[in-house]
Amino acid sequence: MADHRRPMGFLFEPEKHKDSVEIEEAHEYDQEVDEAMENRLDNLNWCACGQCQLMPTNGECLCCREEDIFTSKMDENSTCCISKTETFKNACKNKDILEIIMAALKEVVGEDLRDPISNRLYRYAAYRSFTWWVYGKLGRKRRKVIPTCAVHAIRHQFPEADQNYEGYHDAIKNISLNEDTF
């Protein structure tokens, strides 16, 4: 007599564990976040401070009201945007302070500042000043995105004649005060 039992194909397959369900849920959440981030490129619904502007990449579309590290730098009674605080104005828009920062950076990298100092160098010093104020020292080749409202306030204070700006970079290979490198 022939054995007419059918092979049991998936008999030894592992069962789906709770961890894999959590991973799938996390993946779905990431997709939702990605979709929400895509929507940032064509509208300002994500801006809570009223000072943000559209940026060219999703990663740069960040409002100062989205993260506690930024809101902790704002007075409760003063303003709804970090770019309107007195500390921001002093640390990121004051040419005298920024020139001191550039002089300190010059000591670190060992290069002379160009005279006259360009708006591009002022912006660079302002971005560095903002980062030090908010995060402290990050270390070499460690970068953080600056809120859009702060970027635009700095660009408005120190504009580029052609309105063509470099944008955010994850890391710069060498730190230099030479305008051609940043």
Secondary structure by P-SEA (a helix, b strand, c coil): cccccccccccccccccaaaaaaaaaaaaaaaaaaaaaaccccccccccccccccccccccccccccaaaaaaccccccccccccaaaaaacccaaaaaaaaaaaaaaccccccccccaaaaaaaaaaaaaaaccccccccbbbbccaaaaaaaaaaccccccccccccccccccccccccc
